Amino acid sequence: MNYTYLPSTPFTSNPVIIMTTNPSSKKTINLINNPRVSLLVHDWVSHRPPTRNPDPAREGSPPPQAARSSLASLLLNINTSALSSISATINGEARLVRHGSEEEKWCKEKHLDNNTFGDQVREEQGFFGSTPHALAEGDGGASCYIEGEEVRVVLVDVKEGRIADWKGGVKDWILVPQEGDERGRQGLINGVS
């Protein structure tokens, strides 16, 4: 699943994770019935390909300097010494962004900037023996997961999490509300519990 992490947006001062989904998928139905989510993330940033816009000033994940590679390539050429040294569990509340809204348009644009993999998507299209969506010529794989009427934007408001390292060290963290920020909303600080 492709994701984009942003520390804030023009619509909220909270950190969020942007994802997209098919509105008729089991995942979407589950998110509607229970918006509480837990996401497991590994520090495989070095294994993610670069973004469409090599702009070092942009926000999001992976960082602009991420090496050109992929999880599929990693699995094919697995080297345990190169695997991640930490994993994080991020807990939050998911919601479907209102279809056709300015927020949806903005989120799709940021998500597309963060997750266009160029020819790599076409090269790996049949890697696992399936091709769920047709790739449009020259779109860098965007038609697979961002563009089209059948795609909905899911926004996860980050609330808390846990970071575990390869030595067994664990740190829990929670975002604690702070008095209002410059937008008149509750601000957040990162606290460790």
PyMOL commands that set and color helices and strands:
alter all, ss='L'
color gray80, all
select helices_A, chain A and resi 26-33+45-47+71-76+80-82+102-114+119-123+142-145
alter helices_A, ss='H'
color red, helices_A
select strands_A, chain A and resi 4-6+16-21+36-42+86-96+152-165+170-180+186-192
alter strands_A, ss='S'
color yellow, strands_A
deselect
rebuild
show_as cartoon
